C-alpha cells in the first residue's frame, strides 16, 4: 500500500476487495492493526495492474515478445527502498 498506492488503488477500482485481518486477531485492537489488510484478488488482475503501472512510467520501455539472458543494475543511494 505505502510503496505503490497507484497499483493498490487500481486493483481496488478493478474489483479487488480488502479483507481486514485484524478482525481475527485475539485481544484489543492496536493502532498498527490497520496495516493487517489482505487483498482478495486473482493473479491475472495483479499482473494487469502492475503492467499498467509499468506502461505509465516514462523511463521504462516494454518489449512484448523479448527474451532476456541476464540483468544489470546500479544501486541508487537516494532510493527510499
C-alpha positions as CSV (number, residue, x, y, z in Angstrom):
1,X,0.0,0.0,0.0
2,X,2.6,2.5,1.0
3,X,5.1,1.8,-1.8
4,X,2.7,1.5,-4.7
5,X,-0.5,3.3,-3.9
6,X,-1.4,3.7,-7.6
7,X,-1.3,0.0,-8.2
8,X,-3.2,-0.7,-5.0
9,X,-5.9,1.8,-6.0
10,X,-6.2,0.4,-9.5
11,X,-6.7,-3.1,-8.0
12,X,-9.5,-1.8,-5.8
13,X,-11.0,0.1,-8.7
14,X,-10.9,-3.1,-10.8
15,X,-12.8,-5.1,-8.1
16,X,-10.2,-6.4,-5.7
17,X,-11.6,-6.5,-2.1
18,X,-9.8,-5.6,1.1
19,X,-10.1,-8.1,4.0
20,X,-9.5,-6.8,7.5
21,X,-7.3,-9.5,9.0
22,X,-7.2,-7.7,12.4
23,X,-10.7,-8.9,13.0
24,X,-9.5,-12.4,13.6
25,X,-6.5,-11.4,15.9
26,X,-7.3,-12.0,19.5
27,X,-7.0,-9.2,22.0
28,X,-7.5,-5.5,21.9
29,X,-7.1,-3.6,18.6
30,X,-3.8,-1.8,18.3
31,X,-3.1,1.3,16.1
32,X,-0.8,-0.7,13.8
33,X,-3.5,-3.3,13.2
34,X,-4.8,-1.0,10.4
35,X,-2.0,-2.5,8.3
36,X,-3.3,-6.0,8.7
37,X,-5.1,-6.0,5.4
38,X,-5.2,-8.6,2.7
39,X,-6.5,-8.3,-0.8
40,X,-8.9,-10.8,-2.3
41,X,-7.7,-10.7,-5.9
42,X,-6.7,-13.2,-8.6
43,X,-3.2,-13.2,-10.1
44,X,-4.2,-12.0,-13.6
45,X,-5.6,-8.8,-12.1
46,X,-2.4,-8.2,-10.2
47,X,-0.4,-8.8,-13.3
48,X,-2.7,-6.3,-15.2
49,X,-2.3,-3.6,-12.6
50,X,1.5,-4.0,-12.5
51,X,1.7,-3.9,-16.3
52,X,-0.5,-0.7,-16.4
53,X,1.8,0.9,-13.8
54,X,4.9,0.0,-15.7
55,X,3.5,1.2,-19.0
56,X,2.8,4.6,-17.4
57,X,6.5,5.1,-16.5
58,X,8.4,7.4,-18.8
59,X,11.8,5.8,-18.2
60,X,10.7,2.2,-18.9
61,X,10.4,0.6,-22.3
62,X,8.3,-2.6,-22.6
63,X,9.1,-5.2,-25.2
64,X,6.1,-7.6,-25.6
65,X,8.0,-10.6,-27.1
66,X,11.5,-10.3,-25.9
67,X,13.7,-12.7,-24.0
68,X,16.5,-11.9,-21.6
69,X,19.7,-13.6,-20.6
70,X,20.7,-11.6,-17.6
71,X,20.2,-8.4,-15.8
72,X,22.3,-5.5,-14.7
73,X,21.5,-2.6,-12.4
74,X,23.2,0.1,-10.4
75,X,22.3,0.9,-6.8
76,X,21.0,4.3,-6.1
77,X,21.9,5.8,-2.8
78,X,19.0,8.2,-2.8
79,X,16.5,5.3,-3.1
80,X,13.9,5.0,-0.4
81,X,13.9,1.2,-0.6
